[in-house]
Amino acid sequence: MATKKIHIKTGDTVKIIAGNSKGKTGTVLSVLIDKDRAIVEGQNLVTKHRKPSAENPEGGIDKIEAPIHISNLMVVDPGNGEATRTGRKLNDDGKLQRYSKKTGDFI
């Protein structure tokens, strides 16, 4: 089976366009391709209750990042810092590379 082509990669700076964290930006920590979701650093925080264990005898409540659907994320163009749609076109080496539809520059 062919892998899905999605517009977001690990390490991209993205802007959240929908949900509780709307309007905020962050770096993509990981992409869950099979679920069409991504985890963005410091955004979409949820409360996780931890039971006491040998490593953590106190237990406690932690804030962790929850995955966000990739349709709610837009890549931020490194050139001008604005959110942009992306496309794919051949670069000078003949490889497909992502580009900004707003400026036409490669990402």
Steps between C-alpha positions, in 0.01 A plus 500: 500500500627847413571741783273799548625836380429764762598865504667493843832346605674463836690820581270734305372816662121496475209729584186351656193620307223330701431371850584622850853605403388693190744767384801360685818371336738223593743239374378155393649235731356198319251408229260207543444414133252217557274728709554823295614682813806690621636593843597868527746612767331683789153508337171313556596409858289244684510390865630148560454340843791270594462213746779455754767257377851387591660777288250763615375413852310829532289458186357834395343703224697583185427724202587330170453589135211323327496431124326752270342403168721614213208677330514750789867585435667723240871515428666835582712630212857546632554798266225735621363323810142470370287186481479368146361213298758270350543323169762276342710572196833390358807687621823553302624149589183337359361407844150580623518766769238692695446866416295788639196580288502854639854594399605216267820436700614149592456401866 
